Amino acid sequence: MKRDLPPGRKLPHPAHSGPPPAPQPAVSVGSPAAVLAVVPHLLGFVPSKSLIVIGAGPPRGRIHMTLRFDLPDPPDSAAARDIAQHAAAVLSGQRQALAVVIGYGPGHLVTPIADLIRDEARRAGLDLRDVLRVEDGRYWSYLCRDPSCCPPEGVPVNPRHPAAAAMAEAGVPVLPDRAALAASVAPLGGITRQSMRQATDRAEAHAAELLGLASGSGRPRAAARLVVLEGLSAVAGALATYRAGGRFVTDDQVAWLSLALTNLRVRDDAWARMDPDHRDAHTRLWTDVVRRAERPYVPPAASLLAFTAWQCGNGALSNVALDRALEADPGYSMALLLRDTIDAGTPPSMARLPMTPEEVAASYAAADEGAATGAAEPPGEPPDDDQAASGPGRPGAPG
């Protein structure tokens, strides 16, 4: 378990939720060996010291969600109970017809939480098909007592199982561990970092120049509008480039976009343009920005990457992106909103865009007009309870 949890956070967050909505190979996972073969492909990496909770249901026992928790290490009975209760609540809340639980690690770490999750599943009326433990290339079942299929020495995990082969052939990648996944969105260093610092200095100077020019006219709102207009143009240009298979050419492009996204109007316009048909291109775009942006400008792009990853069903990537966002700004509310939503096991099918870019523009225009006359709150004010319940994908959420 991560010991440096944010204040008030009681349990480690589940690090994956749901399979990608894109077409996946039809793989039968009707045995423990088959389930273990596909877990790394569902997560995107090989787990260790982890509790994996798989939820499935109609049609034909299809896997609908995969949750991963860090095992409490050293063992912590309170933390283990929190994890077991949370996992059971998510499975029940998402109406999963059946579940499989797998602990990766030594018995003294896995067994206490395996026992607790069996108790919680029983209380919740869940159909827990199996509870497994995996260590050193072998697995054991906590439910099976037949030595002919579950011998005391364990059963070898088959890395060449047909289910794993089918997933690999379909192009579902597997990284060696979660650290490798985190490294894929880690900040770039060396000469790239030096160049980005210089580009960010230029972007900040350009923003200050725009604000100064317009402020000199005695129209401060017009000054902010100039920055927003250039930011909207940067978003449109970046999306067009990446959807066409291209990438950023200069560090100045990345620096200006990352700065512009700190404006909620610009960020929400980008959020409203996250069409799932282009999710792979968007993942490349926001990964590039997250890795190259200076730390104060990471949260908006990292949150957009998290949303895009969630659309793809890649909760593991979504969570490492949220780690980057909240490391830079622990109070960044778009990131907090997404984390709470993913923690609840909300499926990728709920990653919808209820507003179009045109509707976002209209809502901000109305708010600007109201603010000018004192009749409305400015954009970026915290939503009321009803709005907050609408979940991610609702542009206009506070930053």
Secondary structure, DSSP 8 states (H G I E B T S, - for coil): --S---TT--S------S--SS--------SHHHHHHHHHHHHTB---SEEEEEEEETTTTEEEEEEEEE--SS--HHHHHHHHHHHHHHHHHTT-SEEEEEEES-HHHHHHHHHHHHHHHHHHT-EEEEEEEEETTEEEESS---TTTS-TT-EE--TT-HHHHHHHHTT---BSSHHHHHHTTS---HHHHHHHHHHHHHHHHHHHHHHHHHHTTT-HHHHHHHHHHHHHHHHHHHHHHHHTT-----HHHHHHHHHHTTSHHHHHHHHHT--GGGHHHHHHHHHHHHHHS-GGGHHHHHHHHHHHHHHTT-HHHHHHHHHHHHHH-TT-HHHHHHHHHHHTT--GGG----S-HHHHHHHHHHHHHHHHHTSS--TT----HHHHTT-TT-TT---
